[in-house]
Amino acid sequence: MQEDVRIQLNEEPRLHSPLRTVVGIDPQSYTFFFREAMDQVSVEVAIRNHAKVATSKEDLGFIEPGFTFHWASDRQLQLLVTVPQKSSEEIVWQEVVLPPQQIWQISVDGKTCEKWTDFSVMTNMEFLDSKQRYVLLSRFTNYCECDALYEKLYSVYDMAGGHQRIGSYKRMEWGGCPRQL
């Protein structure tokens, strides 16, 4: 390991530090891998202080999360991050939450509705075949409040099997039919 610490999002191991990415509103778990043995108390204090500094900046809308620390060893930390629930009296600002898109089956008459997926994070979806069995899921590897286009991670969801295939898929843009000479 080259870096002093590698922070990995457990839900999506392909996402790891250094980056800033979009996550869902559900509790998120991370694994910290340290190159050398660490003083557990000082690491926990540093993480809490970093969160306090980030949330104290004006007009950014950051919320100070809750932390649950579990040390697997002096070189590996499991961290659970939760977003606190605001009471109805604490209306300090308004926020927009974008829940993850889901796939539903709805009868033609609209009387029955069945949720087919339960994705935990916002992803883009695109059906890959005419029978709509396979769905290409994509999410950005990094995030900022700007128009930057970061590299995406792709996976394929099998509607028939109800499972996601994680892989390092690179999407190829199709430029149309080749010209005949």
C-alpha positions as CSV (number, residue, x, y, z in Angstrom):
1,M,0.0,0.0,0.0
2,Q,1.5,3.3,-1.1
3,E,-0.7,5.8,0.8
4,D,-0.8,6.2,4.6
5,V,-4.5,5.3,4.7
6,R,-7.0,3.8,2.2
7,I,-10.7,4.5,3.0
8,Q,-13.0,2.1,1.2
9,L,-16.8,2.3,0.9
10,N,-18.0,-1.2,1.9
11,E,-21.1,-1.1,-0.2
12,E,-19.0,-0.5,-3.3
13,P,-15.4,-1.6,-2.8
14,R,-14.3,0.0,-6.1
15,L,-14.9,3.4,-4.4
16,H,-11.9,4.3,-2.2
17,S,-9.9,7.3,-1.1
18,P,-9.0,9.9,-2.3
19,L,-12.4,11.0,-3.6
20,R,-15.7,12.6,-2.7
21,T,-18.7,10.6,-3.8
22,V,-22.5,10.5,-3.4
23,V,-23.9,8.0,-0.9
24,G,-27.4,7.2,0.1
25,I,-29.2,8.4,3.3
26,D,-29.0,5.0,4.9
27,P,-26.1,4.3,7.2
28,Q,-22.9,3.8,5.3
29,S,-20.0,1.6,6.4
30,Y,-16.4,2.2,5.5
31,T,-13.1,0.3,6.1
32,F,-9.9,2.3,6.9
33,F,-6.7,0.4,6.0
34,F,-3.7,2.0,7.7
35,R,-0.1,1.3,6.5
36,E,1.1,1.2,10.1
37,A,-0.3,0.6,13.5
38,M,-2.4,3.6,14.7
39,D,-3.4,5.1,18.1
40,Q,-7.1,4.4,18.1
41,V,-8.2,7.3,20.2
42,S,-6.3,9.9,18.2
43,V,-7.8,8.5,14.9
44,E,-11.3,8.7,16.3
45,V,-10.7,12.3,17.5
46,A,-9.3,13.3,14.2
47,I,-12.3,11.9,12.3
48,R,-14.8,13.6,14.6
49,N,-12.9,16.9,14.4
50,H,-12.7,16.7,10.6
51,A,-16.5,16.3,10.5
52,K,-17.0,19.3,12.9
53,V,-14.8,21.5,10.7
54,A,-16.6,20.5,7.5
55,T,-20.1,21.1,9.0
56,S,-19.2,24.4,10.5
57,K,-18.5,26.0,7.1
58,E,-21.3,28.4,6.2
59,D,-23.7,27.8,3.4
60,L,-22.5,24.3,2.4
61,G,-25.4,22.4,4.0
62,F,-23.3,19.6,5.5
63,I,-24.7,17.7,8.4
64,E,-22.5,16.4,11.1
65,P,-22.9,12.6,11.0
66,G,-22.9,10.1,13.8
67,F,-20.0,7.6,14.0
68,T,-19.7,4.1,15.3
69,F,-16.1,2.9,15.5
70,H,-15.1,-0.8,15.5
71,W,-11.4,-1.6,15.4
72,A,-10.6,-5.0,13.7
73,S,-6.9,-4.4,14.5
74,D,-4.6,-1.5,15.1
75,R,-4.3,-1.2,11.3
76,Q,-7.9,-1.6,10.3
77,L,-11.0,0.4,11.3
78,Q,-14.6,-0.3,10.5
79,L,-16.6,2.9,10.6
80,L,-20.4,3.2,10.4
81,V,-21.6,6.7,9.5
82,T,-25.2,7.7,10.1
83,V,-27.1,10.8,9.3
84,P,-29.0,12.2,12.3
85,Q,-32.7,12.7,12.2
86,K,-33.7,16.3,12.6
87,S,-36.6,17.2,14.9
88,S,-39.5,19.2,13.4
89,E,-38.5,22.2,15.6
90,E,-35.0,22.4,14.0
91,I,-35.8,23.9,10.7
92,V,-32.5,25.6,10.0
93,W,-32.4,25.0,6.2
94,Q,-34.2,23.1,3.6
95,E,-32.6,20.2,1.8
96,V,-33.4,18.1,-1.2
97,V,-32.9,14.3,-0.9
98,L,-32.7,12.3,-4.0
99,P,-33.8,8.8,-3.1
100,P,-32.4,5.9,-5.2
101,Q,-34.4,5.1,-8.3
102,Q,-36.2,1.8,-8.2
103,I,-37.8,-0.5,-10.8
104,W,-41.4,-1.3,-10.3
105,Q,-43.9,-3.6,-12.1
106,I,-47.3,-1.9,-12.5
107,S,-50.3,-3.7,-14.0
108,V,-51.9,-2.1,-17.1
109,D,-55.0,-1.2,-15.1
110,G,-52.8,0.4,-12.4
111,K,-54.4,-1.6,-9.6
112,T,-51.3,-3.6,-8.6
113,C,-47.8,-2.3,-8.1
114,E,-44.8,-4.5,-7.2
115,K,-41.3,-3.1,-6.3
116,W,-38.7,-5.2,-8.1
117,T,-35.5,-3.6,-6.8
118,D,-34.2,-2.1,-3.6
119,F,-31.2,0.0,-4.5
120,S,-29.6,1.9,-1.7
121,V,-27.8,4.7,-3.6
122,M,-28.7,6.9,-6.5
123,T,-27.6,5.3,-9.8
124,N,-28.4,5.9,-13.4
125,M,-30.2,3.0,-15.1
126,E,-30.5,1.9,-18.7
127,F,-32.0,-1.4,-20.0
128,L,-29.5,-3.3,-22.1
129,D,-31.9,-5.7,-24.0
130,S,-35.3,-5.6,-25.6
131,K,-36.7,-8.0,-23.1
132,Q,-35.6,-5.7,-20.3
133,R,-33.9,-8.4,-18.3
134,Y,-30.5,-6.7,-17.9
135,V,-30.1,-3.2,-16.5
136,L,-26.9,-1.2,-16.8
137,L,-26.3,0.7,-13.5
138,S,-23.8,3.5,-13.3
139,R,-22.6,5.9,-10.6
140,F,-19.9,8.5,-10.6
141,T,-16.7,7.7,-8.8
142,N,-16.3,11.3,-7.5
143,Y,-18.6,14.2,-6.7
144,C,-18.5,17.9,-6.5
145,E,-21.0,20.7,-6.7
146,C,-20.0,21.5,-10.2
147,D,-20.4,20.4,-13.8
148,A,-17.4,18.1,-13.8
149,L,-17.9,14.7,-15.5
150,Y,-16.1,12.1,-13.5
151,E,-15.4,8.5,-14.5
152,K,-18.3,6.2,-13.7
153,L,-18.5,2.7,-12.2
154,Y,-20.8,0.3,-14.0
155,S,-22.5,-2.9,-13.0
156,V,-25.2,-5.1,-14.5
157,Y,-28.4,-5.9,-12.7
158,D,-30.2,-9.1,-13.7
159,M,-34.0,-8.6,-13.3
160,A,-34.7,-12.3,-13.5
161,G,-32.1,-13.3,-11.0
162,G,-32.6,-10.3,-8.8
163,H,-28.8,-9.7,-8.3
164,Q,-26.2,-7.3,-9.3
165,R,-23.0,-8.3,-11.1
166,I,-20.1,-6.1,-9.9
167,G,-17.3,-5.7,-12.4
168,S,-15.0,-3.2,-13.9
169,Y,-17.1,-2.4,-16.9
170,K,-16.0,0.4,-19.2
171,R,-18.7,1.8,-21.4
172,M,-18.0,2.3,-25.0
173,E,-19.8,5.1,-26.8
174,W,-21.3,3.9,-30.1
175,G,-20.8,6.5,-32.8
176,G,-23.4,5.1,-35.1
177,C,-22.9,3.0,-38.2
178,P,-19.5,3.2,-40.0
179,R,-19.6,5.0,-43.3
180,Q,-19.3,3.0,-46.4
181,L,-16.6,4.1,-48.8
